[in-house]
Amino acid sequence: MAKWNRFPHDNATFDFSGAALKKTWSRLHLGDREPYPDSQKLQEAWRCFHRGEFQRAVEVADECGLAGHAAANKATGIYATYLEPDQKRQIDLFKDAIRRGEQAIEAFPDDPNSHYFHAFNLGRYSQSISVVKALRQGVGGRILASLRRAIELEPDHAEAHTALGMYHAEIIDKVGKLIGGVTYGASEGEALEHFRTALRITPRAPIAHIEYANGLYLLYGDRRLDDVSELYVKASEIEPLDAMEKLDVESALAELE
């Protein structure tokens, strides 16, 4: 595995050594509802993830076999989204996570995060190659199926609600309401409902605000620019709990520049 880029911020406050991980777990994982792992090795993989050691998180998680799929796929997806500037390497990373997600769905069909992180990386892959191109490849249906299954298994999965909101918004933005609705099941009303559900469950999660803002802009453009800006401001003012949230907050700040 080629060496990944380092987390570019101070991560001193994101150290969850020893009992600190379990103590903070419910706050760290309110968005994805991942259960606290019994395996000490998998606990260490998540510690690496939360302090921004994304490559090490994947390496340790993969040592746990498919049981480490959630840590490995979340670390891969977040790293590729924020810290990998080379598009080919980024796409390859998303493909690695998608393959791992497919294997996890087969091995753990009743695990919401088998389905969610499969969809998450498919969605990021779609954005990296262009949503329209991804739709031609049939990716949209796979994303929708995985997100719906994740929410069916865990109705309070905030990150899945956010992702499903973005699915609807991006489809409508690219192909319009009529074709989007008839061909891909996209709905403006459902997009808004999922974004609001995610914010209700995780009101302090930067990504819930950011993606709601992105979704509003896709659906309404400049007509909702004040609401979009307000959501970015709220995201930028949140004190991050871990390295992922730090990257989310920095992305919100960049949008406001």
C-alpha positions in Angstrom: 0.0 0.0 0.0 1.4 3.4 -1.0 2.0 5.8 1.8 -1.0 8.0 2.5 -0.8 11.7 3.3 -0.7 12.7 6.9 -3.6 14.4 8.7 -2.7 18.1 8.3 -3.9 19.4 11.7 -3.1 19.2 15.3 -4.7 16.0 16.7 -3.6 16.2 20.3 -7.2 16.5 21.5 -8.3 13.5 19.5 -6.4 10.9 21.6 -8.8 8.3 22.9 -6.3 6.0 24.7 -7.4 3.4 27.2 -10.9 3.9 28.6 -11.4 7.2 26.9 -12.6 5.5 23.7 -15.5 3.7 25.3 -16.4 6.7 27.4 -16.7 8.9 24.4 -18.0 6.2 21.9 -21.7 7.1 21.9 -20.9 10.7 21.0 -18.3 9.8 18.4 -20.6 7.3 16.7 -24.0 9.0 17.1 -24.1 9.5 13.4 -23.2 5.9 12.2 -24.5 3.9 15.2 -21.5 1.6 15.1 -21.5 -0.6 18.2 -18.5 -0.5 20.5 -16.2 -3.4 19.5 -15.2 -6.2 21.8 -12.0 -6.8 19.9 -9.1 -4.8 21.4 -7.4 -4.7 17.9 -10.6 -3.2 16.4 -10.8 -0.7 19.2 -7.2 0.4 18.3 -8.3 0.7 14.6 -11.0 3.1 15.7 -8.5 5.1 17.9 -6.3 5.5 14.8 -9.3 6.6 12.8 -10.4 9.2 15.3 -7.0 10.8 15.6 -6.5 11.0 11.9 -4.2 8.1 11.3 -6.3 6.8 8.5 -3.9 4.5 6.8 -3.0 2.8 10.1 -6.7 2.5 10.9 -7.3 0.5 7.6 -4.2 -1.7 8.2 -5.3 -2.6 11.8 -8.9 -3.0 10.8 -8.0 -5.3 7.9 -6.0 -7.5 10.4 -9.4 -8.2 11.9 -10.7 -9.6 8.6 -14.2 -8.5 7.5 -15.1 -7.8 11.1 -13.1 -4.6 10.6 -15.1 -3.5 7.5 -16.7 -0.4 9.1 -13.4 1.1 10.4 -11.6 0.3 7.2 -14.2 1.6 4.9 -14.9 4.8 6.9 -11.2 5.5 7.2 -10.7 4.9 3.4 -13.7 7.0 2.4 -12.8 10.0 4.6 -9.1 9.9 3.7 -9.9 9.7 -0.1 -12.5 12.5 0.1 -10.4 15.0 2.0 -6.7 14.1 1.8 -6.0 12.4 -1.5 -5.4 14.9 -4.3 -4.6 12.4 -7.0 -7.9 11.5 -8.7 -6.8 8.1 -9.9 -5.6 7.1 -6.5 -8.7 8.5 -5.0 -10.9 6.5 -7.3 -8.9 3.4 -6.6 -9.4 3.9 -2.9 -13.1 4.2 -3.3 -13.1 1.0 -5.4 -11.2 -0.8 -2.7 -13.8 0.2 -0.1 -16.7 -0.7 -2.4 -15.3 -4.2 -2.8 -14.8 -4.5 0.9 -18.4 -3.3 1.4 -19.8 -5.9 -1.0 -18.0 -8.6 0.9 -19.2 -7.2 4.2 -22.8 -7.2 3.0 -22.5 -10.8 2.1 -20.9 -11.7 5.4 -23.0 -9.4 7.6 -26.3 -8.8 5.8 -28.0 -7.5 9.0 -25.3 -5.0 9.9 -26.5 -1.5 8.9 -22.9 -0.3 8.3 -22.1 -3.1 5.9 -24.7 -1.4 3.7 -24.1 2.2 4.7 -20.3 2.3 4.1 -20.8 0.5 0.8 -23.2 3.2 -0.2 -21.0 6.0 1.2 -18.0 5.0 -0.9 -20.2 4.3 -4.0 -21.5 7.9 -3.6 -18.0 9.4 -3.2 -16.9 7.3 -6.2 -19.8 8.7 -8.2 -18.9 12.3 -7.4 -15.2 11.6 -8.3 -16.1 10.4 -11.8 -19.2 12.6 -12.2 -22.7 11.7 -11.0 -24.0 11.5 -14.6 -21.3 9.0 -15.6 -22.0 7.0 -12.5 -25.7 6.9 -13.3 -24.9 5.4 -16.7 -22.9 2.7 -14.9 -26.0 1.8 -12.8 -24.4 3.0 -9.6 -27.5 5.0 -8.5 -29.6 1.9 -7.9 -26.9 0.3 -5.9 -26.5 3.4 -3.7 -30.2 3.6 -3.2 -30.6 0.0 -2.3 -27.8 0.0 0.3 -29.0 3.2 1.9 -32.5 2.1 2.2 -31.4 -1.2 3.7 -29.1 0.6 6.2 -32.0 2.8 7.4 -34.4 -0.2 7.4 -32.0 -1.9 9.8 -31.2 1.2 11.8 -33.9 4.0 11.4 -31.8 6.5 13.4 -28.7 6.2 11.2 -28.1 9.9 10.7 -25.2 9.5 8.3 -27.4 7.3 6.1 -30.2 9.8 6.2 -27.7 12.5 5.1 -26.4 10.4 2.3 -29.9 9.5 1.1 -30.8 13.2 1.1 -27.8 13.9 -1.1 -28.8 11.0 -3.4 -32.2 12.6 -4.1 -30.7 16.1 -4.4 -27.9 15.1 -6.8 -30.2 13.1 -9.0 -32.7 16.0 -9.3 -29.8 18.4 -10.0 -28.4 16.3 -12.8 -31.4 15.0 -14.6 -34.4 17.0 -13.3 -37.4 16.2 -11.2 -39.4 14.3 -13.8 -36.7 11.9 -15.0 -35.1 11.8 -11.6 -38.4 10.7 -10.1 -39.5 8.3 -12.7 -36.2 6.7 -13.5 -34.3 6.9 -10.2 -37.0 7.4 -7.5 -35.6 10.8 -6.6 -37.9 13.2 -4.7 -37.3 16.8 -3.5 -39.6 16.2 -0.5 -37.7 13.0 0.5 -34.4 14.8 0.2 -35.5 17.5 2.6 -37.0 15.0 5.0 -33.8 12.9 5.2 -31.6 16.0 5.7 -33.9 17.2 8.5 -34.0 13.8 10.1 -30.2 13.7 10.2 -30.0 17.1 11.8 -32.6 16.1 14.4 -30.6 13.0 15.4 -27.1 14.7 15.2 -27.6 18.4 15.7 -24.0 19.0 16.4 -22.5 17.0 13.5 -20.7 19.3 11.0 -21.4 17.0 8.1 -25.2 17.0 8.7 -25.2 20.8 8.3 -22.7 20.8 5.4 -24.6 18.2 3.3 -27.9 19.8 4.0 -26.4 23.1 2.7 -25.1 21.3 -0.4 -28.4 19.6 -0.9 -30.3 22.9 -0.7 -28.0 24.5 -3.2 -28.4 21.5 -5.6 -32.2 21.8 -5.3 -32.7 25.5 -5.3 -29.5 27.3 -6.2 -29.2 30.9 -5.2 -32.8 31.1 -4.1 -31.8 29.4 -0.8 -28.3 30.9 -0.6 -29.0 32.5 2.8 -30.0 29.2 4.2 -27.0 27.5 2.6 -24.6 30.1 4.1 -26.2 29.8 7.5 -25.7 26.0 7.6 -22.1 26.4 6.6 -21.6 28.9 9.3 -23.1 26.6 11.9 -20.9 23.7 10.7 -17.8 25.9 10.9 -18.5 26.9 14.5 -18.8 23.3 15.9 -16.0 22.1 18.1 -14.8 18.9 16.4 -14.8 15.7 18.4 -12.3 13.9 16.2 -10.1 14.2 13.1 -13.0 13.5 10.7 -15.1 16.3 12.2 -12.0 18.6 12.0 -11.8 17.9 8.3 -15.6 18.6 8.0 -15.3 21.9 9.8 -12.3 22.9 7.7 -14.3 22.2 4.5 -17.1 24.4 5.8 -14.7 27.2 6.5 -13.3 26.9 3.0 -16.8 27.3 1.5 -17.2 30.5 3.5 -14.0 32.1 2.2 
